[in-house]
């Protein structure tokens, strides 16, 4: 069953790649102002990965958030919030990640191991409505938690300390490293989640961003918004764009 679900994920990523390629014809870069204009073909309904999962949402979060790992220009997994790609221990069932000490959220908060624990527990919860709780299967107790049989606190993810995250699996998952680059595994600023509760991610201001850009101007219903360079991003000197604009354009047919 898990392999069928992973095949679905692969298909989704292929569709995302196709949409990106299709949308390139509609992208416009203003080089003098370092601004990239992009089209999205469906509305943005939420920025909370624990309650919604759509292509538009993932397009936005791939630019404004980062997980433990990311894919580099050579399509290789490299460290992002984690300082490096780690090798598992305990016969492939235990991963210990050391987080960058200079990683910050767009509000100035430090990115901590608790931010990952908060996000993953919310996403695997039986009350999560993202439809992606199954992607956590393989992490200790994830399936039982999603089914409502165990507490989210029993999930195999632990904040050892502020900058150390331990993940325990029920069985070895050689493909885990690539999965960790997906928005479903991105962290959530636990202080912002606590502040806004059920309203977390319902507008661009009720979020915090730890990636290259921060979302601005999305009120929860409008069809256009901006992503501005995140001054707190640990690698901001390597980001050449200052701004990305996104506009929803509903298309009635496939692009040529």
C-alpha positions in Angstrom: 0.0 0.0 0.0 2.8 2.4 0.9 4.5 1.8 -2.4 1.3 2.6 -4.3 1.1 5.8 -2.3 4.7 6.7 -3.1 3.9 6.1 -6.7 1.2 8.7 -6.4 3.6 11.1 -4.8 6.0 10.5 -7.7 3.2 11.2 -10.2 2.4 14.4 -8.4 6.0 15.5 -8.6 6.0 14.7 -12.3 2.9 16.8 -12.7 4.5 19.6 -10.8 7.5 19.4 -13.1 5.2 19.5 -16.1 3.3 22.5 -14.9 6.6 24.3 -14.2 7.8 23.5 -17.7 4.5 24.5 -19.2 4.5 27.7 -17.2 7.9 28.8 -18.3 6.4 30.2 -21.5 4.3 32.5 -19.3 7.2 33.5 -17.0 8.8 36.9 -17.4 12.0 38.0 -15.7 12.6 41.7 -15.2 16.4 41.6 -15.0 17.0 45.2 -14.1 14.8 44.9 -11.0 15.6 41.2 -10.3 12.0 40.3 -10.3 10.5 37.0 -11.6 6.8 36.9 -12.7 5.1 33.5 -12.5 1.7 32.2 -13.3 -0.2 29.7 -11.1 -3.2 27.9 -12.6 -5.1 27.3 -9.4 -5.9 29.4 -6.3 -3.9 29.3 -3.1 -6.2 28.1 -0.3 -3.7 27.7 2.6 -0.1 27.8 3.5 -0.5 25.2 6.3 0.9 21.9 5.1 -0.8 20.1 7.9 -4.3 21.0 6.6 -3.9 21.5 2.9 -1.8 20.1 0.1 -2.1 21.6 -3.5 0.4 22.2 -6.3 0.0 26.0 -5.9 0.7 25.8 -2.2 3.8 23.6 -2.8 5.0 26.0 -5.6 4.8 28.8 -3.0 6.4 26.9 -0.1 9.3 25.6 -2.2 10.4 29.2 -2.6 9.6 30.4 0.9 10.4 27.4 3.2 13.1 24.8 3.7 13.1 21.4 5.3 16.0 19.4 6.6 17.3 18.8 3.1 16.9 20.4 -0.4 17.8 19.5 -3.9 20.7 21.3 -5.5 21.2 22.4 -9.1 22.5 18.9 -9.9 19.4 17.3 -8.4 21.3 15.9 -5.5 20.1 15.9 -1.9 22.1 18.4 0.3 21.7 19.8 3.7 19.3 22.7 4.2 18.1 23.2 7.8 20.3 20.2 8.6 24.0 21.0 8.4 24.6 17.9 6.2 23.1 14.7 4.8 23.4 12.2 7.6 23.9 8.4 7.6 21.3 6.5 9.7 22.3 4.3 12.6 20.5 1.4 14.3 20.3 -0.7 11.1 18.9 2.3 9.1 16.2 3.1 11.6 17.6 6.1 13.5 18.5 9.5 12.0 20.1 12.3 14.1 20.1 15.7 12.4 22.1 18.7 13.6 20.4 22.0 12.6 22.1 25.1 11.4 22.6 27.4 14.3 22.3 30.5 12.0 18.9 29.4 10.5 16.2 31.8 11.3 12.5 32.4 10.5 11.4 35.6 8.7 10.3 37.0 12.1 13.8 36.6 13.6 13.0 33.4 15.6 15.7 30.7 15.6 14.7 27.5 13.7 14.7 24.8 16.3 14.2 21.0 16.5 10.8 21.7 18.2 9.6 23.4 15.0 10.0 20.1 13.1 8.4 18.1 16.0 5.4 20.5 15.9 4.9 20.4 12.2 5.2 16.6 11.9 3.0 15.9 14.8 0.3 18.2 13.4 0.6 16.6 10.0 0.4 13.0 11.1 -2.5 13.7 13.5 -5.8 12.0 13.0 -7.4 15.4 12.6 -5.1 16.5 9.9 -6.9 17.3 6.6 -4.0 17.6 4.3 -4.5 14.1 2.8 -0.7 13.5 3.2 -0.5 11.9 6.7 0.3 8.6 4.9 3.6 10.0 3.7 4.8 9.7 7.3 4.3 5.9 7.3 7.5 4.3 8.2 8.2 6.8 11.0 7.6 5.1 14.3 3.9 5.0 15.3 2.9 7.3 12.4 0.2 4.9 11.0 -1.3 4.3 14.4 -1.4 8.0 15.2 -3.2 8.8 11.9 -5.7 6.0 12.6 -6.4 7.6 16.0 -5.0 4.7 18.0 -2.0 6.5 19.6 -1.1 10.0 20.8 0.9 12.3 18.4 3.5 12.5 21.2 4.4 8.9 20.4 5.6 9.8 16.9 9.2 8.9 16.3 10.5 12.4 16.2 12.2 14.0 19.2 13.9 17.4 19.9 17.0 16.2 21.7 17.9 19.8 22.3 17.4 23.1 20.5 19.5 22.2 17.5 19.3 18.4 17.4 16.5 16.4 15.9 16.2 12.6 16.3 13.9 10.6 13.9 13.1 6.9 14.7 11.7 4.7 12.0 9.8 1.4 12.3 11.9 0.0 9.5 14.7 1.2 7.2 13.6 3.7 4.5 16.5 4.2 2.0 14.4 6.8 0.1 13.8 9.0 3.2 16.4 11.5 2.3 14.6 12.5 -0.9 11.2 12.6 0.8 12.6 15.1 3.4 13.0 17.7 0.6 9.2 17.8 0.1 7.0 20.5 1.6 5.1 17.9 3.7 8.2 17.6 5.9 8.9 21.4 6.2 9.0 22.8 9.8 6.5 25.2 11.3 7.5 28.0 13.7 6.0 26.5 16.9 5.6 30.0 18.4 3.5 31.2 15.4 1.5 28.0 15.4 0.7 28.5 19.1 -0.2 32.2 18.5 -2.6 31.6 15.6 -4.0 28.1 16.3 -6.5 27.1 13.7 -5.9 30.3 11.8 -2.2 29.4 11.2 -1.4 29.7 7.5 -4.7 31.2 6.5 -3.0 34.5 5.3 0.6 35.4 4.5 0.9 37.3 7.8 -0.1 34.4 10.0 3.0 32.5 9.0 6.7 32.6 9.3 9.1 31.6 6.6 12.6 30.0 6.8 13.4 29.9 3.1 14.8 32.4 0.6 11.6 34.4 0.3 8.7 35.5 2.5 5.2 35.6 1.2 3.5 39.0 1.2 0.1 40.3 0.2 -2.0 37.1 0.4 -5.1 37.7 2.4 -6.5 34.2 2.1 -8.7 34.8 -1.0 -6.9 37.0 -3.5 -5.4 35.6 -6.7 -2.1 37.4 -6.7 0.7 37.8 -4.1 4.4 38.5 -3.9 7.4 36.7 -2.5 10.1 39.1 -1.2 13.7 38.2 -0.4 13.9 37.0 3.2 16.6 39.1 5.0 16.9 36.4 7.7 17.6 33.5 5.4 21.0 32.0 6.3 22.2 31.9 2.6 20.6 35.2 1.4 23.9 36.3 -0.3 23.4 33.5 -2.8 19.9 34.5 -3.8 20.0 36.7 -6.9 16.3 37.6 -7.1 14.7 40.3 -4.9 11.1 39.5 -5.7 8.8 36.9 -7.2 5.2 37.8 -8.2 2.5 35.1 -8.6 -0.8 35.5 -10.4 -3.5 32.9 -10.7 -4.6 32.5 -14.3 -7.3 29.9 -14.9 -6.7 28.0 -18.1 -9.4 26.1 -20.0 -7.0 24.0 -22.1 -3.5 22.6 -22.0 -0.7 24.8 -23.2 1.0 23.8 -26.4 
